[in-house]
Amino acid sequence: MSTSSPASRRWHWLLAGTLALALAVPFAPVLAQDEQEEPEEEIELAEEDVACLECHDDPKLSAKLESGETISLHISTEAFLSSMHNENSCADCHYEIDIETHGKGEIAIASKRDLGVAMADICQDCHKKKYREYDDSVHAMLIEQGSEKAPMCADCHNPHTVRSWKLAEPAAAMPCGKCHKDVFEAAANDVHGMAAGNQQNPAPVCSGCHQAHGVKAASLGTALRDTCLECHDDAAARHKVWLPNAERHFESISCPACHAPTAERRVNLRLFQGAGADQQQMLEESGVPQFVKLAKEIDKKDLGLDGSELRALLKQVAGDGANGKVVLRGRLEVSSAVQAHQLADKSKALADCTMCHQAGAQPFTSVNLTIAGPDGRPLRHDVQTEVLNSLQSLDSVQGFYVLGSTRIKLLDYLLVLVVLGLGGGLAAHASARFVFRRIREKQARKALAGSADAASQSSTGDSGKA
């Protein structure tokens, strides 16, 4: 049995530790690398897919369609392997292709549009939830109405190169700019666009406000305002500090009307039907375009509807399928979608009450009447600005009154007459009371004098008899 001193044992532990560290050091970089980077799983294409790409990975490969259009048939193998669809087989989407005859005859495709519509139906096989959202969107409704421009799945998501929006370049992640170029460019330079790269307080991109697939018409209902308040959840409380009737302002003024200070504004008289909590914005029936036709028939001179014409149109709209009372609800909004995306920092937002609450204020120099079309987008017709100040439209636009701006002069005159009448009546009453009181006092004095004379005569008579 061997023994060792405490000093000897400490040397043994130090030697063992040094040896262990020396052995571990060469492997440390490898271990660290393993923790930081997980090797991507290599995707192996099926033999059939490799065969497809042997032909289609050719930038020059294209075909002529019946419409005369030329369609590229090029599919980059490298891009496909990097896409989110890299585990799908070609036949998963192109199952209608007969491999025996493929590429050996003319392509029976009418146009790029027809191909897009047909392939969109295939997308829903895997993307059911997103497709349901899309199917209820303004884009899908436009396609149903025959639009040749409304986007389908492949217009936003190239199925052979699609990547997660978290990894894709901004233009690919937000393809909205392909169709909405002016709006997209405006949004890129407003307060949200300028803060797009802020990691601490990221600003919303297009889909943050409008949704990616369930896009609705921006002017329909209050969805956009509600979206603003979801992020700016203290906005209502902050406005109540300085803005009288803040809730009423939130109901009648769109957010950009104040937060896009350089924009032009207008009054939008929107058609609603029903009463109380059941009141709903009116939607024109699909395939039955009545509003534009009626408005043009009534506004024969094309000068914009005046008070009596507006009332006549409301009466006809109410009699043409609008169950319940038809009313107008006014809203102050900016004049274009571009201006709605020119939002400034909140320190520059309009907070001057005289911008609206004074005679001749700019926002009330432009008025239009709208009904929501079948896809939710507004159908407009101009209205004469005098309508807001006309007694004839008192019943029509009773739900939109702006103190100091929408003033009906005839009512002002009537008010003056009432005031004068009340003042005159009070003065006449006071004068009459004064005159009658003097008469009564005079009569009383006269009666008193008469009584005194009679008493005196009676006293004189009694003395003579005595």
ABEGO torsion letter per residue (X at the ends): XBBBBAAAAAAAAAAAAAAAAAAAAAAAAAAAAAAABBBBBBBBBBAAAAAAAAAABBAABBBBBAAGBBBBABBBAAAAAABAAAABBAAAAAAABBAAABGABBBBBABAAAAAAAAAAAAAAABAAAAAAAAABAAAAAAAAGBAABBBAAAABBAAABBBAAABBAAAABAAAAABAAAAAAAAABAAAAAAABAABBBBBAAAAAEAAABBBAABEAAAAAAAAAABAAAAAAAAAABBGAAAAAAABBAAAAABAABBBBBBBBBBBEBEAABBBBBBBBGBBAAAAAAAAABAAGAEBBAAAAAAAAAAAAABGBBEBBBBBBBBBBABAAAAAABBBAAABBABAAAABBBGBAAAABBBBBBBBAAGBBBBBBBBAAAAABAAAAAAAAABBBBGABBBAAAAAAAAAAAAAAAAAAAAAAAAAAAAAAAAAAAAAAAAAAAAAAAAAAAAAAAAAX
